[in-house]
């Protein structure tokens, strides 16, 4: 069976796309352990991010997706049942990604599963 992969991209500088709970490595490790999947986290600080006191700004024009501030949670598994369980658990913790860029980099079947679960659990897509 093919390896299913989903990259869930959360953009912390946008109030609509920011997850409601802070993404914690401990939570990701627990979900991975409970579902038998692999889950990793990459935190990107945007190339044009500017911090001025308690105000944070970022110009994202002319930036690639990899250059924009984000937290990218990658889930992978060859087992579709385990994969779905992990995505459901992450949606309960952090909700579904909320932009058209929210799953860029996912495998085609992984992305399809995420879209179906978004509709089932979150109603976003």
Phi, psi and omega in degrees: 000148181290153175283122176273134180225134173230132172250115180260112185258122178246133185251100191291347180270358181247120184298336180279326185258355178287135177294148183290338178240145177299136178284124184241133180303323179299319177296317180296319178297319180296314179298317179299315181296316183291331184255350181071033179246173173255130179225130178229162181230132172237128176252125182247129171262120185304149183293335181246023180291133180234126178250123179231094185068237179260013178256130178241129179231156177207128175268114184260357178297143179060026176248146173281164181301327181285349182259003183259141179304130181191165169241120182251115178261120180253126178243134177216147178189146172277350183260113184297322180297314178295319179300311179298319179299319179294316180297315178301315180297319179293321177296323178294323179282315193237000188064175181282154174300147190243023177226165176296341179271358190297342180233015180302135180099352179285158173290154182305313180290322177298317179296318178300317178297316178301315180300317179297317180289328174302313181294319182291318187257332192235337179072017185279313183270000000 
